[in-house]
Amino acid sequence: MTEPHDMIFRTLSDPTRRAIFERLCRNGDQTVAALTAQAGVSQPAVSKHLRLLKQAGLVSDRPEGRNTHYHAELAALAPLTDWTSRMQGFWNDRFDKLEDLLKRMDQ
């Protein structure tokens, strides 16, 4: 079974998609046209990236007239935050055990 953080990692592994998500985080809501102007890729490519970000729950959209505004959903990063916290605890424990072992070896 796929973990929730797996989809986030997979979705954000693409540098263009990650840049689009970061831009939405920094600058707030933006239209496809505004994102395309800064992305360095075509409008259809930006739309595809936004669709994948939306499927992962990382962005939401809001139609307004002829435009669609996209918004970063920061709460969707919670599984990633939880995973990194668990990994931090794991590695801290490992390093503490290594430190204890090295101290015993020095005695």
C-alpha positions, 0 to 999 in steps of 0.5 A, a space after each residue: 500500500 502506498 504511503 501518503 508521503 509517497 505521492 507527495 515525493 513523487 509529485 514534487 520530484 519533477 523540478 518544473 512541478 516543484 518550481 510551480 508549487 514553490 511559486 504558488 507558496 511564495 506568491 499566492 494565487 496565480 492563473 495558468 497564464 501567470 505561471 506559464 510566463 514564469 515557468 519556461 515551458 508551454 501552457 499545456 505543460 503547465 496545465 499538466 503539472 497543475 493537474 498532477 499537483 491537484 491530484 496530489 492535493 497540493 493545489 486547489 483551483 478556483 474558476 473566475 470568469 475565463 481564468 482559473 486561479 491556483 492556490 498552494 495547499 500547504 496543509 497537504 504537506 503534513 504527511 511529508 512533515 510527519 515522515 521527516 519527523 519520524 526519520 529525524 527521530 530514527 537517525 538521532 537514535 542511530 547517531 546516539 547509539 554510534 556515539 555510545 559505541 565509539 565511546 566504549 571503543 575508546 575506553 
